[in-house]
Amino acid sequence: MGVRKRERAEQVKEAKKNIAFAKLNNCPTSPRKMRLMADLVRGENVDKALNILKFSSKESSRRLEKLLLSAIANWQAKNEDASIEDANLFVQEIRVDGGTMLKRLRTAPQGRAHRIRKRSNHVTVVLGAKDNTQSN
């Protein structure tokens, strides 16, 4: 049983070599605005995703571009001998979850107050590699 466990652990380790991820926590943008940009790059090739984010005018695209570059750097740190062009990296998964909410009060007429919710989000980017050298 010990041998099987060791072999399985090695297989999992090899499978994890083809993926890399990066996280951005408590980004001060509403999750809805961030999801608009995340939906554009989900499943795209890394080069195409970077171009989409670079030429978009939305503020959330700047933050996502930086996060995607971080995920690419993480993949390079894992696979020092491989090149990005040969690995054929793509955005395997991108998740935008709601983060903490800052609650503020805005004055309203006749002594009332309205609650302002300043939203934030957590973004997780997972990159996958479509290796042409391996055949499954």
Phi and psi restraints in degrees (value plus and minus 20) as a CYANA .aco file:
   2 GLY   PHI     -84.4   -44.4
   2 GLY   PSI     -55.7   -15.7
   3 VAL   PHI     -88.1   -48.1
   3 VAL   PSI     -62.6   -22.6
   4 ARG   PHI     -83.5   -43.5
   4 ARG   PSI     -61.4   -21.4
   5 LYS   PHI     -81.9   -41.9
   5 LYS   PSI     -62.6   -22.6
   6 ARG   PHI     -84.7   -44.7
   6 ARG   PSI     -62.5   -22.5
   7 GLU   PHI     -84.0   -44.0
   7 GLU   PSI     -61.6   -21.6
   8 ARG   PHI     -83.9   -43.9
   8 ARG   PSI     -60.7   -20.7
   9 ALA   PHI     -82.5   -42.5
   9 ALA   PSI     -58.9   -18.9
  10 GLU   PHI     -87.2   -47.2
  10 GLU   PSI     -58.0   -18.0
  11 GLN   PHI     -84.5   -44.5
  11 GLN   PSI     -62.7   -22.7
  12 VAL   PHI     -84.4   -44.4
  12 VAL   PSI     -59.4   -19.4
  13 LYS   PHI     -84.0   -44.0
  13 LYS   PSI     -60.7   -20.7
  14 GLU   PHI     -85.5   -45.5
  14 GLU   PSI     -59.3   -19.3
  15 ALA   PHI     -86.9   -46.9
  15 ALA   PSI     -56.7   -16.7
  16 LYS   PHI     -92.9   -52.9
  16 LYS   PSI     -37.7     2.3
  17 LYS   PHI     -87.2   -47.2
  17 LYS   PSI     -45.1    -5.1
  18 ASN   PHI    -105.7   -65.7
  18 ASN   PSI     -25.8    14.2
  19 ILE   PHI    -140.8  -100.8
  19 ILE   PSI     133.3   173.3
  20 ALA   PHI    -166.5  -126.5
  20 ALA   PSI     131.1   171.1
  21 PHE   PHI    -159.1  -119.1
  21 PHE   PSI     143.8   183.8
  22 ALA   PHI    -165.4  -125.4
  22 ALA   PSI     127.3   167.3
  23 LYS   PHI    -145.0  -105.0
  23 LYS   PSI     125.4   165.4
  24 LEU   PHI    -145.7  -105.7
  24 LEU   PSI      92.9   132.9
  25 ASN   PHI    -123.4   -83.4
  25 ASN   PSI     127.0   167.0
  26 ASN   PHI      33.9    73.9
  26 ASN   PSI      26.9    66.9
  27 CYS   PHI     -96.6   -56.6
  27 CYS   PSI     104.6   144.6
  28 PRO   PHI     -98.2   -58.2
  28 PRO   PSI      34.6    74.6
  29 THR   PHI    -150.9  -110.9
  29 THR   PSI     129.5   169.5
  30 SER   PHI     -89.2   -49.2
  30 SER   PSI     125.5   165.5
  31 PRO   PHI     -79.5   -39.5
  31 PRO   PSI     -53.6   -13.6
  32 ARG   PHI     -83.6   -43.6
  32 ARG   PSI     -62.4   -22.4
  33 LYS   PHI     -88.5   -48.5
  33 LYS   PSI     -57.0   -17.0
  34 MET   PHI     -89.9   -49.9
  34 MET   PSI     -56.4   -16.4
  35 ARG   PHI     -85.0   -45.0
  35 ARG   PSI     -49.3    -9.3
  36 LEU   PHI     -78.8   -38.8
  36 LEU   PSI     -63.1   -23.1
  37 MET   PHI     -97.7   -57.7
  37 MET   PSI     -56.6   -16.6
  38 ALA   PHI     -83.2   -43.2
  38 ALA   PSI     -57.4   -17.4
  39 ASP   PHI     -85.7   -45.7
  39 ASP   PSI     -48.6    -8.6
  40 LEU   PHI     -90.1   -50.1
  40 LEU   PSI     -53.1   -13.1
  41 VAL   PHI    -122.9   -82.9
  41 VAL   PSI     -26.7    13.3
  42 ARG   PHI     -82.2   -42.2
  42 ARG   PSI     106.3   146.3
  43 GLY   PHI      62.6   102.6
  43 GLY   PSI     -23.0    17.0
  44 GLU   PHI    -104.1   -64.1
  44 GLU   PSI     139.8   179.8
  45 ASN   PHI     -85.6   -45.6
  45 ASN   PSI     129.9   169.9
  46 VAL   PHI     -81.0   -41.0
  46 VAL   PSI     -61.9   -21.9
  47 ASP   PHI     -83.3   -43.3
  47 ASP   PSI     -64.0   -24.0
  48 LYS   PHI     -85.7   -45.7
  48 LYS   PSI     -60.7   -20.7
  49 ALA   PHI     -82.9   -42.9
  49 ALA   PSI     -61.6   -21.6
  50 LEU   PHI     -83.9   -43.9
  50 LEU   PSI     -59.5   -19.5
  51 ASN   PHI     -85.9   -45.9
  51 ASN   PSI     -61.2   -21.2
  52 ILE   PHI     -80.0   -40.0
  52 ILE   PSI     -65.7   -25.7
  53 LEU   PHI     -90.7   -50.7
  53 LEU   PSI     -55.5   -15.5
  54 LYS   PHI     -86.6   -46.6
  54 LYS   PSI     -58.8   -18.8
  55 PHE   PHI    -118.3   -78.3
  55 PHE   PSI      -8.7    31.3
  56 SER   PHI    -108.6   -68.6
  56 SER   PSI     126.2   166.2
  57 SER   PHI    -110.9   -70.9
  57 SER   PSI     -24.9    15.1
  58 LYS   PHI     -96.2   -56.2
  58 LYS   PSI     128.3   168.3
  59 GLU   PHI     -88.4   -48.4
  59 GLU   PSI     -54.6   -14.6
  60 SER   PHI     -86.2   -46.2
  60 SER   PSI     -43.6    -3.6
  61 SER   PHI     -87.3   -47.3
  61 SER   PSI     -52.4   -12.4
  62 ARG   PHI     -84.2   -44.2
  62 ARG   PSI     -63.7   -23.7
  63 ARG   PHI     -87.6   -47.6
  63 ARG   PSI     -60.5   -20.5
  64 LEU   PHI     -87.3   -47.3
  64 LEU   PSI     -56.3   -16.3
  65 GLU   PHI     -82.4   -42.4
  65 GLU   PSI     -64.1   -24.1
  66 LYS   PHI     -84.0   -44.0
  66 LYS   PSI     -59.2   -19.2
  67 LEU   PHI     -86.9   -46.9
  67 LEU   PSI     -59.8   -19.8
  68 LEU   PHI     -85.9   -45.9
  68 LEU   PSI     -59.9   -19.9
  69 LEU   PHI     -83.3   -43.3
  69 LEU   PSI     -56.3   -16.3
  70 SER   PHI     -85.7   -45.7
  70 SER   PSI     -61.0   -21.0
  71 ALA   PHI     -85.0   -45.0
  71 ALA   PSI     -58.0   -18.0
  72 ILE   PHI     -83.7   -43.7
  72 ILE   PSI     -62.3   -22.3
  73 ALA   PHI     -83.6   -43.6
  73 ALA   PSI     -57.3   -17.3
  74 ASN   PHI     -84.8   -44.8
  74 ASN   PSI     -58.6   -18.6
  75 TRP   PHI     -85.5   -45.5
  75 TRP   PSI     -60.1   -20.1
  76 GLN   PHI     -85.5   -45.5
  76 GLN   PSI     -55.7   -15.7
  77 ALA   PHI     -86.2   -46.2
  77 ALA   PSI     -54.7   -14.7
  78 LYS   PHI     -93.1   -53.1
  78 LYS   PSI     -59.7   -19.7
  79 ASN   PHI    -137.6   -97.6
  79 ASN   PSI      56.3    96.3
  80 GLU   PHI     -88.5   -48.5
  80 GLU   PSI     -50.3   -10.3
  81 ASP   PHI    -103.1   -63.1
  81 ASP   PSI     -40.7    -0.7
  82 ALA   PHI    -111.2   -71.2
  82 ALA   PSI     136.3   176.3
  83 SER   PHI    -126.3   -86.3
  83 SER   PSI     132.5   172.5
  84 ILE   PHI     -85.8   -45.8
  84 ILE   PSI     -58.2   -18.2
  85 GLU   PHI     -83.3   -43.3
  85 GLU   PSI     -61.5   -21.5
  86 ASP   PHI     -91.8   -51.8
  86 ASP   PSI     -51.8   -11.8
  87 ALA   PHI     -93.7   -53.7
  87 ALA   PSI     -44.5    -4.5
  88 ASN   PHI      39.7    79.7
  88 ASN   PSI      37.3    77.3
  89 LEU   PHI     -87.5   -47.5
  89 LEU   PSI     125.2   165.2
  90 PHE   PHI    -164.2  -124.2
  90 PHE   PSI     141.8   181.8
  91 VAL   PHI    -100.1   -60.1
  91 VAL   PSI      79.3   119.3
  92 GLN   PHI     -93.1   -53.1
  92 GLN   PSI     -61.6   -21.6
  93 GLU   PHI    -170.7  -130.7
  93 GLU   PSI     119.9   159.9
  94 ILE   PHI    -161.5  -121.5
  94 ILE   PSI     101.5   141.5
  95 ARG   PHI    -138.3   -98.3
  95 ARG   PSI     117.3   157.3
  96 VAL   PHI    -142.1  -102.1
  96 VAL   PSI      94.0   134.0
  97 ASP   PHI    -133.7   -93.7
  97 ASP   PSI     131.6   171.6
  98 GLY   PHI     -88.1   -48.1
  98 GLY   PSI     120.4   160.4
  99 GLY   PHI    -126.2   -86.2
  99 GLY   PSI    -175.1  -135.1
 100 THR   PHI     -90.9   -50.9
 100 THR   PSI     134.3   174.3
 101 MET   PHI    -138.9   -98.9
 101 MET   PSI     105.5   145.5
 102 LEU   PHI    -107.2   -67.2
 102 LEU   PSI     106.1   146.1
 103 LYS   PHI    -125.5   -85.5
 103 LYS   PSI     104.9   144.9
 104 ARG   PHI    -145.8  -105.8
 104 ARG   PSI     142.1   182.1
 105 LEU   PHI    -132.4   -92.4
 105 LEU   PSI     114.4   154.4
 106 ARG   PHI    -132.8   -92.8
 106 ARG   PSI     110.9   150.9
 107 THR   PHI     -85.8   -45.8
 107 THR   PSI     123.8   163.8
 108 ALA   PHI    -149.2  -109.2
 108 ALA   PSI     146.4   186.4
 109 PRO   PHI     -84.0   -44.0
 109 PRO   PSI     136.0   176.0
 110 GLN   PHI      40.6    80.6
 110 GLN   PSI      19.6    59.6
 111 GLY   PHI      55.6    95.6
 111 GLY   PSI     -10.5    29.5
 112 ARG   PHI    -113.0   -73.0
 112 ARG   PSI     155.7   195.7
 113 ALA   PHI    -163.4  -123.4
 113 ALA   PSI     124.9   164.9
 114 HIS   PHI    -129.9   -89.9
 114 HIS   PSI     121.9   161.9
 115 ARG   PHI    -105.5   -65.5
 115 ARG   PSI     111.3   151.3
 116 ILE   PHI    -125.7   -85.7
 116 ILE   PSI     106.4   146.4
 117 ARG   PHI    -126.9   -86.9
 117 ARG   PSI      91.0   131.0
 118 LYS   PHI    -112.2   -72.2
 118 LYS   PSI      87.6   127.6
 119 ARG   PHI    -107.8   -67.8
 119 ARG   PSI     135.4   175.4
 120 SER   PHI    -156.9  -116.9
 120 SER   PSI     151.8   191.8
 121 ASN   PHI    -164.6  -124.6
 121 ASN   PSI     145.7   185.7
 122 HIS   PHI    -137.6   -97.6
 122 HIS   PSI     109.9   149.9
 123 VAL   PHI    -137.9   -97.9
 123 VAL   PSI     115.0   155.0
 124 THR   PHI    -144.3  -104.3
 124 THR   PSI     105.0   145.0
 125 VAL   PHI    -134.0   -94.0
 125 VAL   PSI     108.3   148.3
 126 VAL   PHI    -138.3   -98.3
 126 VAL   PSI     103.9   143.9
 127 LEU   PHI    -120.4   -80.4
 127 LEU   PSI     120.5   160.5
 128 GLY   PHI    -140.6  -100.6
 128 GLY   PSI     138.2   178.2
 129 ALA   PHI    -136.2   -96.2
 129 ALA   PSI     108.1   148.1
 130 LYS   PHI    -115.3   -75.3
 130 LYS   PSI      68.5   108.5
 131 ASP   PHI     -94.2   -54.2
 131 ASP   PSI     107.9   147.9
 132 ASN   PHI    -103.2   -63.2
 132 ASN   PSI     -37.2     2.8
 133 THR   PHI     -96.2   -56.2
 133 THR   PSI     -49.8    -9.8
 134 GLN   PHI    -115.1   -75.1
 134 GLN   PSI     118.1   158.1
 135 SER   PHI    -137.7   -97.7
 135 SER   PSI     105.0   145.0
